[in-house]
Structure formats: C-alpha cells, structure tokens
Amino acid sequence: MIDTHIHSDTRGLEDLELMAMCLDGVITLAHDPFEMKNIKVWEAHVEKLLINELERAKKVGLNLFICVGMHPRAIPPEIDEALDKIKSYINYNSRVVGIGEIGLEKATKEEKEVFIKQLLLAEELNMPAVVHTPRRNKEEVTKIILDEISTLNLKNRDIVIEHCNKETTKWVLDEEFYVGLTIQPGKLTPLEAVEIVKEYKDFADKILLNSDCSSNASDVLAVPRTVLKMKINGIEKDVIYKVAHKNAVNLFGLDI
C-alpha cells in the first residue's frame, strides 16, 4: 500500500514509524505551513522536506518520496524564481517524483496564474502534477480547475485532482485525469471511499488513495483502513491493488 498524499513535516516520528510498519511508501508534498512572505520562507519549507524529512523518514524506515511546488495558500511574491527552484530540486534530487501540491483555493487571478505556470512546468519536465481542490466551494472550484487545464492543451495527462468527492470524481474521470480520494475527517470516510471505488471500478487505473495526513485531524492509517473496508465489502483484489499501490508506482515512477 502507498499513501500518495501526506504532509510529513506536521507529524511526529511515532506517526511516521506507524506508517512505515503498514505502508510500502508515502509521498509528502509542499503545502502551506507559513505565510510565504518571500522566497526565502518558501525555500526553507521545501528544503526542509528535501533534507530534514528524508532524514526523519530514514530513522524509522519510512520509504518517503516528495512533490515540490507552490500551494495556492502559500504563494511567494517571487513566482518565477520559485519556478526555477522547483526545476532545480527536480533535477538534483531523485526522491522528487512530482510537482505539488498546486491548484486553486479561491480561484483568484494570482492563483490561476501560478497554477498554469506550474502545469506548464510539469509539461516541460514530463512530471506528474498533484492538484489541490478546496473544502469550500469544491464543485465550483474543481470546474474552474478542469476548465483552466483544458485551455492549455497539455500532452501530459499525468495530473491528479485531489480531495475528490462522489460528484467531482465523475468529472475528473471524464477528463481522463487521476482521481485522488482523501480519507480524512471532513473529506471522505473509508466507507465513502469504498462506495466511490465500487461505482467507478471500471476506471480503477485512474484512482489513488491518500490520507492528506497533516496538522488537521487525520488518520495515519487511512489507506490501510480503507483497503480493509474494500476487502470486507467484496471489491476485487486487482481493483484494490491498483488503487492502493500499482497506480501510484506507475504514475510517479516509484522504485518500490
């Protein structure tokens, strides 16, 4: 099993060790721990993931991979400089497997500009992109995200639309992108995720599971718990294997 979306820098070593006991790997993403008043604050956050978090994960045997990017709630003023930094992080660290967490929160003009630039960078570098959708106005903002992507005519379709619900899952699959199902209080329960996987099991190649484990209320065992619920509810082994492991390995090129 692989948890495709966590924020390891918000969790203690005990939580990381628990994940190491149950999971083959996890992907931690850049997010919004601070107000990004300047590029130095953003750099410090990303470089903490690249250095400190890899060291912490190694201590407890957690197989940690990283996505770097500008979260829509954490955009520094020096956008183009940050884009150059993202490129350098990807080029010089083999543990960086994608660009993220990017996306829209309020769908402001600045958010859209930064989102588009990062999607184009993912296209240039042939890297997966992990796209945030907000808790509030999820359906409205998800439609804007899909519209923004469609205008770019990207060849790279390795885009994960995160924190999908039952309604937005259909829209994302219609566009042939990846669906990120987040099992976290306020997003999906394990059983809600099971129902979505059941309904869309013919599209199992495009579904990923994650906990979004962060400083918010979270379950570090959300992915194993959901896999157990899928087994109990009779979902086929090959479907479970795809959504819990295989798709993540293929999409992010994980050495697992």
Solvent accessible surface area in square Angstrom, and as a share of the most:
residue,aa,sasa,rsa
1,M,59,0.26
2,I,1,0.00
3,D,0,0.00
4,T,4,0.02
5,H,0,0.00
6,I,0,0.00
7,H,8,0.04
8,S,0,0.00
9,D,26,0.14
10,T,45,0.26
11,R,49,0.18
12,G,36,0.35
13,L,63,0.31
14,E,134,0.60
15,D,34,0.18
16,L,1,0.00
17,E,83,0.37
18,L,62,0.31
19,M,0,0.00
20,A,25,0.19
21,M,145,0.65
22,C,48,0.29
23,L,14,0.07
24,D,65,0.34
25,G,0,0.00
26,V,0,0.00
27,I,0,0.00
28,T,0,0.00
29,L,0,0.00
30,A,1,0.00
31,H,15,0.07
32,D,42,0.22
33,P,49,0.31
34,F,114,0.47
35,E,125,0.56
36,M,10,0.05
37,K,139,0.59
38,N,59,0.30
39,I,11,0.06
40,K,139,0.59
41,V,44,0.25
42,W,2,0.01
43,E,17,0.08
44,A,62,0.48
45,H,4,0.02
46,V,0,0.00
47,E,64,0.29
48,K,84,0.36
49,L,0,0.00
50,L,16,0.08
51,I,98,0.50
52,N,71,0.36
53,E,1,0.00
54,L,41,0.20
55,E,100,0.45
56,R,54,0.20
57,A,2,0.01
58,K,169,0.72
59,K,154,0.65
60,V,31,0.18
61,G,60,0.58
62,L,9,0.04
63,N,44,0.23
64,L,3,0.02
65,F,8,0.03
66,I,0,0.00
67,C,0,0.00
68,V,0,0.00
69,G,1,0.01
70,M,1,0.01
71,H,4,0.02
72,P,10,0.06
73,R,118,0.43
74,A,1,0.01
75,I,25,0.13
76,P,0,0.00
77,P,88,0.55
78,E,58,0.26
79,I,23,0.12
80,D,86,0.45
81,E,84,0.38
82,A,0,0.00
83,L,23,0.11
84,D,96,0.50
85,K,65,0.28
86,I,0,0.00
87,K,65,0.28
88,S,40,0.26
89,Y,22,0.08
90,I,23,0.12
91,N,93,0.48
92,Y,188,0.71
93,N,36,0.18
94,S,112,0.72
95,R,79,0.29
96,V,8,0.05
97,V,14,0.08
98,G,0,0.00
99,I,0,0.00
100,G,0,0.00
101,E,3,0.01
102,I,0,0.00
103,G,3,0.03
104,L,0,0.00
105,E,34,0.15
106,K,160,0.68
107,A,18,0.14
108,T,62,0.36
109,K,177,0.75
110,E,84,0.38
111,E,13,0.06
112,K,62,0.26
113,E,75,0.33
114,V,1,0.01
115,F,1,0.00
116,I,43,0.22
117,K,64,0.27
118,Q,1,0.00
119,L,1,0.01
120,L,83,0.41
121,L,12,0.06
122,A,1,0.01
123,E,52,0.23
124,E,109,0.49
125,L,41,0.21
126,N,119,0.61
127,M,28,0.12
128,P,10,0.06
129,A,0,0.00
130,V,1,0.01
131,V,0,0.00
132,H,12,0.06
133,T,2,0.01
134,P,1,0.01
135,R,109,0.40
136,R,200,0.73
137,N,100,0.51
138,K,22,0.09
139,E,63,0.28
140,E,106,0.47
141,V,6,0.04
142,T,1,0.00
143,K,107,0.45
144,I,45,0.23
145,I,0,0.00
146,L,16,0.08
147,D,90,0.47
148,E,31,0.14
149,I,1,0.01
150,S,65,0.42
151,T,95,0.55
152,L,41,0.21
153,N,130,0.67
154,L,13,0.07
155,K,183,0.78
156,N,16,0.08
157,R,92,0.34
158,D,51,0.27
159,I,2,0.01
160,V,2,0.01
161,I,0,0.00
162,E,2,0.01
163,H,5,0.02
164,C,3,0.02
165,N,37,0.19
166,K,111,0.47
167,E,91,0.41
168,T,1,0.01
169,T,0,0.00
170,K,103,0.44
171,W,50,0.18
172,V,0,0.00
173,L,12,0.06
174,D,91,0.47
175,E,68,0.31
176,E,113,0.51
177,F,3,0.01
178,Y,28,0.11
179,V,0,0.00
180,G,0,0.00
181,L,0,0.00
182,T,0,0.00
183,I,6,0.03
184,Q,3,0.02
185,P,78,0.49
186,G,72,0.70
187,K,43,0.18
188,L,12,0.06
189,T,70,0.41
190,P,28,0.18
191,L,94,0.47
192,E,84,0.38
193,A,0,0.00
194,V,0,0.00
195,E,86,0.39
196,I,3,0.02
197,V,0,0.00
198,K,82,0.35
199,E,94,0.42
200,Y,27,0.10
201,K,82,0.35
202,D,130,0.67
203,F,103,0.43
204,A,3,0.03
205,D,82,0.42
206,K,54,0.23
207,I,0,0.00
208,L,1,0.01
209,L,0,0.00
210,N,0,0.00
211,S,0,0.00
212,D,11,0.06
213,C,0,0.00
214,S,10,0.06
215,S,97,0.63
216,N,80,0.41
217,A,72,0.56
218,S,27,0.17
219,D,38,0.20
220,V,14,0.08
221,L,41,0.21
222,A,0,0.00
223,V,0,0.00
224,P,24,0.15
225,R,106,0.39
226,T,0,0.00
227,V,9,0.05
228,L,97,0.48
229,K,63,0.27
230,M,0,0.00
231,K,127,0.54
232,I,120,0.61
233,N,52,0.27
234,G,60,0.57
235,I,11,0.06
236,E,77,0.34
237,K,180,0.76
238,D,83,0.43
239,V,11,0.07
240,I,12,0.06
241,Y,118,0.45
242,K,49,0.21
243,V,2,0.01
244,A,4,0.03
245,H,31,0.14
246,K,82,0.35
247,N,8,0.04
248,A,1,0.01
249,V,32,0.18
250,N,98,0.50
251,L,12,0.06
252,F,11,0.05
253,G,61,0.59
254,L,10,0.05
255,D,130,0.67
256,I,76,0.39
